[in-house]
Amino acid sequence: MYREIDDFIKDWKYETESTLKIYALITEETRSEKINENVRSLERLAWHLTQTISEMGQKAGLFEQDDLEHQSIPVTLDELAAIYARKSTALGQAVVKKWTNSSLNEKVPMYGDEWEKGQVLRILISHQSHHRGQMTVIMRMLGLPVPGLYGPSKEEWVQMGIPAMD
């Protein structure tokens, strides 16, 4: 749970950049491929992450409305990434404008429960990390490169001249 807004904003910025790195490596050819009937496509996961910012932001009182709720997946990945970037920036700005460090322990209604505002922020980040992990596995299975987010990826080890771990 976050207790300082500045800590969240620093993490949110990094997580946003990491998510955009993933989006940038998805190709138009692989965006809608399903590796299994029980696994979402890369574009569906990317859009889910994007929509969740709007949804959770609205439920937590940071946005007036969830303007992505009934929107279809954008036609291009560039458009999807641009919407994600705008929503992510807007969320960070709303947190700074509407919440204070002392309000982070206040509860808001979320999904039939009550969460502390600091918990909402932690879950926003955990949710992105969770689905990005899914996306990197799918990307590997589709033969796409994977960026290092919390350390070098296999491709980045090779670029550094260091044998990648098996």
Steps between C-alpha positions, in 0.01 A plus 500: 500500500625846418535756776669773295361631172848585371602135540202389293563764231863384460392137474205582273727684258736202481214252464342711225826511308537123544149437370565722198820301428287185481239667278773623262622146433163352410464474124185548299540139384510358853273740687183291470656150495379266772752243615223305672122529516528577872762774462423858401672651197768766547268774379226389739742505794637838393149643473404346835794677667399824334133471589581408859666838558175671405281252687694496827563872480127565475409253776759657732372852432797617297304530174145626455419221257639181351512618141663179369248255646307431180774583252626237257866415460657776289574426136876545533750425774631855474153631583468255789839605639410868468176448693688303766760776534232771532301303758810415700610864506149613596490250784829623644385860473167420667673326792721807557207739467230314695678293763749583773742284695269518798199390292666180376362306797142611424276231357315507169246248370667263254344190345260426785763566765675799652865566423731759642608748236861392545388144430327612180833643382689180587244285320516720189872428480473131592225452244718641223798289604285188507363546149832618357646171623231316307574713196874424505433125506261534206755717318768232545264235369426716195870560434499868598787664685440581865635810674673483834279674752654410836831382360639400162302273271660217307542730198661771712747255656606401149537867398732547799709206385402289799360151448132492587390255765322186382 
